Every structure is written in structure tokens, then in C-alpha cells.
Amino acid sequence: MTDLVVRRLLIDLEQPFDRHWCGGDAFRTALFNALSMSFPVGEQFFIDSVRNGYKALPEDKQMRFRKEVQGFVGQEATHRRLHSLFNGHLEKQGLVNAWAPRAQQRLKMLEGVDTRHWVAITAANEHFTAILADWLLRNHDVLDGEPRLKTMWLWHSAEESEHKSTAFDLYQSLDGDHAWRIIWMRRVTTIFLGDAIRQTIDNLRRDGSLWKWRTWKSAATFLFGKRGLVRETYGPWRDYFRSDFHPTQQDSSQSTRWLAENSEKYALVGA
């Protein structure tokens, strides 16, 4: 079991930020903006999935998960709130969130479906966010530019890494089927990457940066360079398909280190 605490980030997201807040780089800014656009809907789904999965457990197993589920829900609710504020600034900049409505339409198809499928989808998405989080914490210079936003993304990354096992362990405790865990990871991979690409391209188009050479030069380096996102996360993504996989097999030390070294940037809720 993982001890999860809820933290209040000590930054001001009421103030606007530059259009290319990520070090003046159009591609990196557009990609992170796209990811943020998915978070409020996605994290509400994760909250609902984990809550419903917890309720479906027998009482003796509920005792084991109670504190962890409370911490997970609190962390995700805080992420949802801050990214909603962040997304409000994107809307004022003229960007249009098409990812969230698509996700909401897909989620309607899950109404009435076995709760274990919801938890399996959440576990797959949480693996995606965990490997992205670890990569960002190791390559935090890609977020240089606006200090407030760098802090937000690294705090979010640290907490995603911290609670990466919750949905996975819950699925296992619900006697979730390994085959369905793999099926949902394949589906989530296709949907997640497709939505991320579509929203990033639309962000660049509305920003006027889509057809600029430096945009795609940056994209190639960011994704496929020596420490590129795709290059360095492919192996950890593939590990999920092993029958003996568990999220704790992948290193979380960057998360622990960031939280310890940046304690002045957040306050513990209820402390």
C-alpha cells in the first residue's frame, strides 16, 4: 500500500502567461497544452473508476485500500482543479479544447459496463502518465520558461508517479483478468496518442506555428532525439504487457526526490 497525501500547490494560476510559455518553444507548448486539455475529464473518470472499484471490493479488502483511495482521489481532484484554471487561460488565448468533448462521448459508452473495465482503463492511463512523469522529472529542463508552470507540471508529475500503483492494485484485487488489462492498454494507447496528436496539431494551427520549420525540428528532437520522449518511454510502456509486471518495478526515486527538495512549493492539506 502507498501512503498518499494531498498537497496544495503554492503558485498563482490566476495570472495569465505567455502564449509560448514553455521556453518560447511552440511545439512543446502545444503538446503540454494538449495534455492539460485532457486532464479535467480524464481525472474525473479516474476518480469515479477508483471510487466505484473500491466500493465493489469485499469489506476486508476495503480496509486495505481506504486511505490510499482517499489520497488518490484528493490528489486527482487537486490536479483537475489546477488544470481547469490553466485551461481557462488557453481558451482566452484562442485555443479550442476538442479532446475533452471526444473523451466525454466515449465515456458514455462505458455506462453500465463492469467496474473492472473502468479500473483497467484507469490503470492503463495511469501507466502512461507515470512514465511521462518520470521522464519529465529526469528531463525537467524541457519545461524551462515560466517558473510557475514548470512547478505545476513537476508537482503533478511527482504525484502521478507516487500514486501509479493504486488503480493497478485495485484491478488485481477485483480479480481483474490479465487479458483484459492488456486489451485495454492497447486501446488506450491508440486513443491517447491519436487524441494527443490531433489536439497538438490543432493548437499549433490556431497558434500560427503549424507550418514553421522550427516547430517540427523541435518536435523531432523532443520526441526522437538522444533523450527523446518516445525513445526513452517506449521500453517502460512495453513493460506493462508482461504478465509479471507491477508499476513498482519502475523507478520512482525522481518523484521522491522532487517532493523532498521542493517542500516549500506546496502545503499539506489537513496538516
VENVENZI-V276158 format. One line per field, one symbol per residue. phi: phi as a letter, one per 20 degrees, with the letter a starting at -180 (. if undefined). psi: psi as a letter, one per 30 degrees, with the letter a starting at -180 (. if undefined). Layout:
phi: ???
psi: ???
This chain:
phi: .dfddeddfecddfffcfgdfemmeffffffffffffefgffffffffffffffffffgfffgfegfffffffffffffgfffffgffffffeneceefgfffffffffefneggffgfffffffffgfffffffffecfffdgqeggfffgfffgffffffdfeffffffffelffggfgfgfffffgfffffffffffffffffendfdegffeffffffecfgcfgfgedfffffggeffefbgffdgdfffgffffecffebcffne
psi: kkjklkkjkiljgekllleifiggjeeeeeeeeeeeffeeeefeeeeeeeeeeefflleefeeefeeeeeeeeeeeeeeeeefeeefeeeeffgkkjfeeeeeeeeffffkfkkeeeeeeeeeeeeeeeeeeeeeeefhfffgkcjeeeeeeeeeeeeeeeegffeeeeeeefghkkeeeeeeeeeeeeeeeeeeeeeeeeeeeeffggegkefefeeeeeeegaehleeeffeeeeefffkfgkkeffkkgeeeeeeeefhffflkkkf.
